[in-house]
Amino acid sequence: MADYPLTKEEFDAIYHKVPRLTVEVIVQTDRGVALTLRSIEPSAGQWHLPGGTVYYGESFEDTVKRIAKKELNIEVRACKNIGYIEYPEHVKSGYGDPRGLAFLVTDFSGEPTPDEEADEVQWFKTVPEKIHPHQDDFLVEHQLLTRE
């Protein structure tokens, strides 16, 4: 499957009119949850979960593996769906309507490193300042992070 099956123009034309299915990759170890400091919009300057669009014909597991490889440079061996995250503020701010299926990854190889969309990767056990608000709520509700 191609890295980007749609041009930017095709992507914008489609995904500014319909919800966009995404995956959110929650990598967890005894060090905590890996979050990246986003360097691009939307949400530049916020800690967030790696994630991205599910391509046509792509399985959820393959999407998780592709996103984890691209955004964290890790190889996922297994993942488990643990819920979903909706992003109503993206609609309000004109960034589309993503709906993310959250997958927990505890079995992987490699050490997470950021790609060009993030400035850094860090491990967290508590909610950091400047985290994406809907991801914050999800991670706390699922007892993956605490508020201290």
Helices and strands as residue ranges (DSSP letters): H 8-15, E 20-29, E 32-38, E 47-48, E 51-53, H 60-72, E 75-86, H 88-92, E 98-109, E 118-124, H 133-141
